Amino acid sequence: MFLFKSNTGLIKKIAIHFAVLIFFSAGVELLGLDKAIADMIYKMEGGQWTLKDAWITSVFVHQYGKYFSISIALTILLFLVCSYWVMALANWRITFRYLLTASVGGTLVVSVGKTFTHVSCPWDFSRYGGSLEYISLIEQLWVRNGSQCFPAGHASAGFAWVSLYFVGIHLRASWRWWGLIAVMLLGLLFGISQQLRGAHFISHDLWSFGTCWMVSLICYHLMLKPYELNQ
């Protein structure tokens, strides 16, 4: 009975989360924000993607940002392995396991999503120097003849660490809000940088965040919540 109620609560939260994500996505679609923001950036850069290959966006934020996220994951993995031999880390094992599973899981789900959705990047459209006629995100999902740009992969390297917020909930720590703000800023930095390069629309970043939040939420209920209730 307890498991049924627990799973029912999780299903409700997932449904609410998905409904909110669809609501904001519909707003972006109806207001034409994808095209409006991309138009503004493209015009600002002089009718070309000037920052596509710029060091600050393509190397510092894109490459080094990816390495930064990977280094965090490897550090947590190291702590997790050490927790089996170092007693001081043993009590943190479940936390390390959750952080690794939720964060890596979020980026993996985004990566898998990119291979199935076949959505184009801004730079693929003739409107922005490419060869394809511009169509909306919904139309692209229906036609499925684009690239692999949705959800935003690089932004997920930042948004995936939203798992820190759920660790804060697990520990009943007030710093969870600062953790959430830091993660949001990191994800936005990665996402905006890619938009400046012509690699993504704002809707791509929205779904990247939504996917990472969903994965972290599910992992929290499956990996941390039962532990709390059993204490």
Short mmCIF file of the C-alpha atoms (twelve columns), coordinates in Angstrom:
data_MODEL
# 
_entry.id   MODEL 
# 
loop_
_atom_site.group_PDB 
_atom_site.id 
_atom_site.type_symbol 
_atom_site.label_atom_id 
_atom_site.label_alt_id 
_atom_site.label_comp_id 
_atom_site.label_asym_id 
_atom_site.label_seq_id 
_atom_site.Cartn_x 
_atom_site.Cartn_y 
_atom_site.Cartn_z 
_atom_site.pdbx_PDB_model_num 
ATOM 1   C CA . MET A 1   0.000  0.000  0.000   1 
ATOM 2   C CA . PHE A 2   2.839  2.377  0.895   1 
ATOM 3   C CA . LEU A 3   4.651  1.717  -2.388  1 
ATOM 4   C CA . PHE A 4   1.438  2.321  -4.314  1 
ATOM 5   C CA . LYS A 5   0.835  5.646  -2.588  1 
ATOM 6   C CA . SER A 6   4.478  6.652  -3.037  1 
ATOM 7   C CA . ASN A 7   4.449  5.832  -6.743  1 
ATOM 8   C CA . THR A 8   1.094  7.571  -7.163  1 
ATOM 9   C CA . GLY A 9   2.593  10.737 -5.669  1 
ATOM 10  C CA . LEU A 10  5.549  10.523 -8.024  1 
ATOM 11  C CA . ILE A 11  3.310  10.001 -11.054 1 
ATOM 12  C CA . LYS A 12  1.280  13.068 -10.077 1 
ATOM 13  C CA . LYS A 13  4.417  15.169 -9.764  1 
ATOM 14  C CA . ILE A 14  5.686  13.968 -13.130 1 
ATOM 15  C CA . ALA A 15  2.315  14.763 -14.716 1 
ATOM 16  C CA . ILE A 16  2.303  18.267 -13.199 1 
ATOM 17  C CA . HIS A 17  5.888  18.839 -14.268 1 
ATOM 18  C CA . PHE A 18  5.161  17.718 -17.815 1 
ATOM 19  C CA . ALA A 19  2.041  19.907 -17.977 1 
ATOM 20  C CA . VAL A 20  4.043  22.957 -16.863 1 
ATOM 21  C CA . LEU A 21  6.729  22.181 -19.437 1 
ATOM 22  C CA . ILE A 22  4.123  21.877 -22.190 1 
ATOM 23  C CA . PHE A 23  2.512  25.145 -21.031 1 
ATOM 24  C CA . PHE A 24  5.751  27.108 -21.304 1 
ATOM 25  C CA . SER A 25  6.625  25.388 -24.582 1 
ATOM 26  C CA . ALA A 26  3.244  26.381 -25.986 1 
ATOM 27  C CA . GLY A 27  3.902  29.951 -24.870 1 
ATOM 28  C CA . VAL A 28  7.261  29.980 -26.652 1 
ATOM 29  C CA . GLU A 29  5.586  28.563 -29.768 1 
ATOM 30  C CA . LEU A 30  2.582  30.890 -29.775 1 
ATOM 31  C CA . LEU A 31  4.692  33.986 -29.134 1 
ATOM 32  C CA . GLY A 32  7.208  32.939 -31.765 1 
ATOM 33  C CA . LEU A 33  10.065 33.381 -29.301 1 
ATOM 34  C CA . ASP A 34  12.343 30.883 -31.030 1 
ATOM 35  C CA . LYS A 35  12.366 32.904 -34.231 1 
ATOM 36  C CA . ALA A 36  12.215 36.305 -32.528 1 
ATOM 37  C CA . ILE A 37  15.227 35.689 -30.300 1 
ATOM 38  C CA . ALA A 38  17.232 33.988 -33.054 1 
ATOM 39  C CA . ASP A 39  16.401 36.890 -35.402 1 
ATOM 40  C CA . MET A 40  17.601 39.378 -32.808 1 
ATOM 41  C CA . ILE A 41  20.869 37.534 -32.170 1 
ATOM 42  C CA . TYR A 42  21.529 36.959 -35.865 1 
ATOM 43  C CA . LYS A 43  20.925 40.636 -36.650 1 
ATOM 44  C CA . MET A 44  23.043 41.686 -33.671 1 
ATOM 45  C CA . GLU A 45  25.930 39.638 -35.072 1 
ATOM 46  C CA . GLY A 46  25.646 41.307 -38.458 1 
ATOM 47  C CA . GLY A 47  23.586 38.785 -40.386 1 
ATOM 48  C CA . GLN A 48  25.935 35.902 -39.651 1 
ATOM 49  C CA . TRP A 49  26.935 33.735 -36.715 1 
ATOM 50  C CA . THR A 50  30.017 35.745 -35.836 1 
ATOM 51  C CA . LEU A 51  30.403 33.957 -32.494 1 
ATOM 52  C CA . LYS A 52  30.024 30.451 -33.955 1 
ATOM 53  C CA . ASP A 53  33.773 29.810 -33.906 1 
ATOM 54  C CA . ALA A 54  34.799 32.497 -31.420 1 
ATOM 55  C CA . TRP A 55  37.147 31.318 -28.672 1 
ATOM 56  C CA . ILE A 56  34.882 32.508 -25.836 1 
ATOM 57  C CA . THR A 57  31.859 30.539 -27.067 1 
ATOM 58  C CA . SER A 58  33.265 27.574 -28.975 1 
ATOM 59  C CA . VAL A 59  36.261 26.829 -26.755 1 
ATOM 60  C CA . PHE A 60  35.918 28.424 -23.327 1 
ATOM 61  C CA . VAL A 61  32.193 27.851 -22.752 1 
ATOM 62  C CA . HIS A 62  31.538 24.902 -25.071 1 
ATOM 63  C CA . GLN A 63  34.631 22.725 -24.736 1 
ATOM 64  C CA . TYR A 64  35.907 23.765 -21.312 1 
ATOM 65  C CA . GLY A 65  32.361 23.876 -19.975 1 
ATOM 66  C CA . LYS A 66  31.869 20.267 -21.042 1 
ATOM 67  C CA . TYR A 67  35.154 19.274 -19.420 1 
ATOM 68  C CA . PHE A 68  34.122 21.098 -16.246 1 
ATOM 69  C CA . SER A 69  30.885 19.120 -16.000 1 
ATOM 70  C CA . ILE A 70  32.680 15.848 -16.730 1 
ATOM 71  C CA . SER A 71  35.289 16.622 -14.051 1 
ATOM 72  C CA . ILE A 72  32.526 17.098 -11.470 1 
ATOM 73  C CA . ALA A 73  31.021 13.741 -12.424 1 
ATOM 74  C CA . LEU A 74  34.412 12.004 -12.221 1 
ATOM 75  C CA . THR A 75  35.096 13.590 -8.825  1 
ATOM 76  C CA . ILE A 76  31.777 12.315 -7.483  1 
ATOM 77  C CA . LEU A 77  32.517 8.884  -8.938  1 
ATOM 78  C CA . LEU A 78  35.869 8.908  -7.138  1 
ATOM 79  C CA . PHE A 79  34.171 9.829  -3.851  1 
ATOM 80  C CA . LEU A 80  31.617 7.078  -4.405  1 
ATOM 81  C CA . VAL A 81  34.320 4.457  -4.954  1 
ATOM 82  C CA . CYS A 82  36.306 5.719  -1.957  1 
ATOM 83  C CA . SER A 83  33.187 5.562  0.241   1 
ATOM 84  C CA . TYR A 84  33.530 1.760  0.270   1 
ATOM 85  C CA . TRP A 85  36.912 2.032  1.998   1 
ATOM 86  C CA . VAL A 86  36.884 5.415  3.758   1 
ATOM 87  C CA . MET A 87  34.512 5.355  6.722   1 
ATOM 88  C CA . ALA A 88  34.164 9.156  6.779   1 
ATOM 89  C CA . LEU A 89  32.560 8.976  3.318   1 
ATOM 90  C CA . ALA A 90  30.363 5.931  3.941   1 
ATOM 91  C CA . ASN A 91  27.381 7.962  5.153   1 
ATOM 92  C CA . TRP A 92  27.508 10.001 1.933   1 
ATOM 93  C CA . ARG A 93  27.443 6.975  -0.367  1 
ATOM 94  C CA . ILE A 94  23.744 7.219  -1.166  1 
ATOM 95  C CA . THR A 95  24.160 10.925 -1.928  1 
ATOM 96  C CA . PHE A 96  27.109 10.326 -4.251  1 
ATOM 97  C CA . ARG A 97  25.222 7.531  -5.982  1 
ATOM 98  C CA . TYR A 98  22.185 9.743  -6.469  1 
ATOM 99  C CA . LEU A 99  24.163 12.725 -7.791  1 
ATOM 100 C CA . LEU A 100 25.977 10.548 -10.301 1 
ATOM 101 C CA . THR A 101 22.871 8.690  -11.449 1 
ATOM 102 C CA . ALA A 102 20.598 11.741 -11.713 1 
ATOM 103 C CA . SER A 103 23.101 14.079 -13.338 1 
ATOM 104 C CA . VAL A 104 24.618 11.642 -15.814 1 
ATOM 105 C CA . GLY A 105 21.137 10.224 -16.415 1 
ATOM 106 C CA . GLY A 106 19.793 13.670 -17.296 1 
ATOM 107 C CA . THR A 107 22.445 14.284 -19.933 1 
ATOM 108 C CA . LEU A 108 21.982 10.775 -21.343 1 
ATOM 109 C CA . VAL A 109 18.209 11.195 -21.690 1 
ATOM 110 C CA . VAL A 110 18.771 14.510 -23.482 1 
ATOM 111 C CA . SER A 111 21.325 12.851 -25.746 1 
ATOM 112 C CA . VAL A 112 18.946 10.012 -26.599 1 
ATOM 113 C CA . GLY A 113 16.168 12.539 -27.209 1 
ATOM 114 C CA . LYS A 114 18.360 14.356 -29.736 1 
ATOM 115 C CA . THR A 115 18.733 11.176 -31.796 1 
ATOM 116 C CA . PHE A 116 14.967 10.619 -32.046 1 
ATOM 117 C CA . THR A 117 13.520 14.110 -32.492 1 
ATOM 118 C CA . HIS A 118 15.503 15.148 -35.612 1 
ATOM 119 C CA . VAL A 119 15.140 18.888 -34.975 1 
ATOM 120 C CA . SER A 120 17.366 21.407 -36.755 1 
ATOM 121 C CA . CYS A 121 19.662 24.055 -35.330 1 
ATOM 122 C CA . PRO A 122 19.124 27.726 -36.243 1 
ATOM 123 C CA . TRP A 123 22.193 27.689 -38.494 1 
ATOM 124 C CA . ASP A 124 20.514 24.978 -40.631 1 
ATOM 125 C CA . PHE A 125 17.785 27.362 -41.844 1 
ATOM 126 C CA . SER A 126 18.159 29.685 -44.831 1 
ATOM 127 C CA . ARG A 127 16.811 32.455 -42.615 1 
ATOM 128 C CA . TYR A 128 20.068 32.188 -40.697 1 
ATOM 129 C CA . GLY A 129 22.498 31.289 -43.477 1 
ATOM 130 C CA . GLY A 130 21.611 27.616 -43.893 1 
ATOM 131 C CA . SER A 131 19.774 25.717 -46.610 1 
ATOM 132 C CA . LEU A 132 16.475 24.645 -45.018 1 
ATOM 133 C CA . GLU A 133 13.223 26.584 -45.061 1 
ATOM 134 C CA . TYR A 134 12.332 27.715 -41.549 1 
ATOM 135 C CA . ILE A 135 9.541  25.815 -39.800 1 
ATOM 136 C CA . SER A 136 8.482  25.818 -36.152 1 
ATOM 137 C CA . LEU A 137 9.539  23.277 -33.557 1 
ATOM 138 C CA . ILE A 138 6.179  21.463 -33.665 1 
ATOM 139 C CA . GLU A 139 6.379  21.203 -37.455 1 
ATOM 140 C CA . GLN A 140 9.913  19.848 -37.217 1 
ATOM 141 C CA . LEU A 141 8.843  17.180 -34.728 1 
ATOM 142 C CA . TRP A 142 6.186  16.112 -37.217 1 
ATOM 143 C CA . VAL A 143 8.367  16.229 -40.342 1 
ATOM 144 C CA . ARG A 144 11.490 14.777 -38.642 1 
ATOM 145 C CA . ASN A 145 13.973 15.665 -41.370 1 
ATOM 146 C CA . GLY A 146 16.366 17.852 -39.446 1 
ATOM 147 C CA . SER A 147 19.594 17.472 -37.462 1 
ATOM 148 C CA . GLN A 148 19.987 16.403 -33.832 1 
ATOM 149 C CA . CYS A 149 19.654 19.706 -31.980 1 
ATOM 150 C CA . PHE A 150 16.719 19.113 -29.612 1 
ATOM 151 C CA . PRO A 151 16.844 19.155 -26.625 1 
ATOM 152 C CA . ALA A 152 20.002 21.217 -26.130 1 
ATOM 153 C CA . GLY A 153 22.865 18.885 -25.287 1 
ATOM 154 C CA . HIS A 154 25.412 21.383 -24.005 1 
ATOM 155 C CA . ALA A 155 22.915 23.181 -21.766 1 
ATOM 156 C CA . SER A 156 22.126 19.830 -20.152 1 
ATOM 157 C CA . ALA A 157 25.747 19.643 -18.955 1 
ATOM 158 C CA . GLY A 158 24.840 22.524 -16.653 1 
ATOM 159 C CA . PHE A 159 21.168 21.849 -15.957 1 
ATOM 160 C CA . ALA A 160 21.909 18.209 -15.071 1 
ATOM 161 C CA . TRP A 161 23.336 19.364 -11.740 1 
ATOM 162 C CA . VAL A 162 19.885 20.457 -10.640 1 
ATOM 163 C CA . SER A 163 20.257 17.207 -8.713  1 
ATOM 164 C CA . LEU A 164 22.077 19.324 -6.103  1 
ATOM 165 C CA . TYR A 165 18.771 20.985 -5.281  1 
ATOM 166 C CA . PHE A 166 17.187 17.621 -4.521  1 
ATOM 167 C CA . VAL A 167 20.166 16.646 -2.387  1 
ATOM 168 C CA . GLY A 168 19.484 19.845 -0.449  1 
ATOM 169 C CA . ILE A 169 15.883 18.749 0.022   1 
ATOM 170 C CA . HIS A 170 17.096 15.339 1.182   1 
ATOM 171 C CA . LEU A 171 19.427 16.955 3.735   1 
ATOM 172 C CA . ARG A 172 16.858 19.633 4.624   1 
ATOM 173 C CA . ALA A 173 19.569 22.194 3.875   1 
ATOM 174 C CA . SER A 174 18.863 25.876 3.288   1 
ATOM 175 C CA . TRP A 175 21.691 26.052 0.739   1 
ATOM 176 C CA . ARG A 176 19.553 24.112 -1.758  1 
ATOM 177 C CA . TRP A 177 18.201 27.400 -3.141  1 
ATOM 178 C CA . TRP A 178 21.711 28.735 -3.723  1 
ATOM 179 C CA . GLY A 179 22.563 25.426 -5.363  1 
ATOM 180 C CA . LEU A 180 19.537 25.746 -7.641  1 
ATOM 181 C CA . ILE A 181 20.470 29.329 -8.581  1 
ATOM 182 C CA . ALA A 182 24.068 28.300 -9.333  1 
ATOM 183 C CA . VAL A 183 22.939 25.405 -11.515 1 
ATOM 184 C CA . MET A 184 20.414 27.583 -13.353 1 
ATOM 185 C CA . LEU A 185 23.104 30.190 -14.049 1 
ATOM 186 C CA . LEU A 186 25.488 27.505 -15.300 1 
ATOM 187 C CA . GLY A 187 22.852 25.984 -17.572 1 
ATOM 188 C CA . LEU A 188 21.851 29.418 -18.866 1 
ATOM 189 C CA . LEU A 189 25.493 30.284 -19.532 1 
ATOM 190 C CA . PHE A 190 25.900 27.120 -21.596 1 
ATOM 191 C CA . GLY A 191 22.536 27.577 -23.314 1 
ATOM 192 C CA . ILE A 192 22.907 31.267 -24.185 1 
ATOM 193 C CA . SER A 193 26.423 30.675 -25.458 1 
ATOM 194 C CA . GLN A 194 25.084 28.064 -27.865 1 
ATOM 195 C CA . GLN A 195 22.290 30.389 -28.956 1 
ATOM 196 C CA . LEU A 196 24.921 33.015 -29.734 1 
ATOM 197 C CA . ARG A 197 26.651 30.431 -31.931 1 
ATOM 198 C CA . GLY A 198 23.417 29.598 -33.783 1 
ATOM 199 C CA . ALA A 199 23.366 26.069 -32.383 1 
ATOM 200 C CA . HIS A 200 20.053 26.191 -30.476 1 
ATOM 201 C CA . PHE A 201 16.742 27.970 -30.040 1 
ATOM 202 C CA . ILE A 202 15.388 28.921 -26.615 1 
ATOM 203 C CA . SER A 203 12.876 26.040 -26.755 1 
ATOM 204 C CA . HIS A 204 15.781 23.601 -26.995 1 
ATOM 205 C CA . ASP A 205 17.192 24.920 -23.707 1 
ATOM 206 C CA . LEU A 206 13.771 24.886 -22.074 1 
ATOM 207 C CA . TRP A 207 13.340 21.191 -22.813 1 
ATOM 208 C CA . SER A 208 16.902 20.480 -21.737 1 
ATOM 209 C CA . PHE A 209 16.180 21.959 -18.318 1 
ATOM 210 C CA . GLY A 210 12.794 20.239 -18.125 1 
ATOM 211 C CA . THR A 211 14.315 16.858 -18.958 1 
ATOM 212 C CA . CYS A 212 17.105 17.192 -16.403 1 
ATOM 213 C CA . TRP A 213 14.635 18.298 -13.729 1 
ATOM 214 C CA . MET A 214 12.382 15.345 -14.523 1 
ATOM 215 C CA . VAL A 215 15.230 12.827 -14.276 1 
ATOM 216 C CA . SER A 216 16.492 14.315 -11.001 1 
ATOM 217 C CA . LEU A 217 12.961 14.301 -9.583  1 
ATOM 218 C CA . ILE A 218 12.389 10.651 -10.476 1 
ATOM 219 C CA . CYS A 219 15.786 9.598  -9.126  1 
ATOM 220 C CA . TYR A 220 15.137 11.554 -5.923  1 
ATOM 221 C CA . HIS A 221 11.911 9.657  -5.275  1 
ATOM 222 C CA . LEU A 222 13.465 6.307  -6.124  1 
ATOM 223 C CA . MET A 223 16.865 6.722  -4.477  1 
ATOM 224 C CA . LEU A 224 16.667 9.318  -1.693  1 
ATOM 225 C CA . LYS A 225 13.025 9.540  -0.603  1 
ATOM 226 C CA . PRO A 226 12.775 5.897  0.551   1 
ATOM 227 C CA . TYR A 227 15.954 6.358  2.577   1 
ATOM 228 C CA . GLU A 228 14.463 9.367  4.338   1 
ATOM 229 C CA . LEU A 229 11.230 7.550  5.145   1 
ATOM 230 C CA . ASN A 230 13.055 4.550  6.530   1 
ATOM 231 C CA . GLN A 231 14.984 6.579  9.098   1 
# 
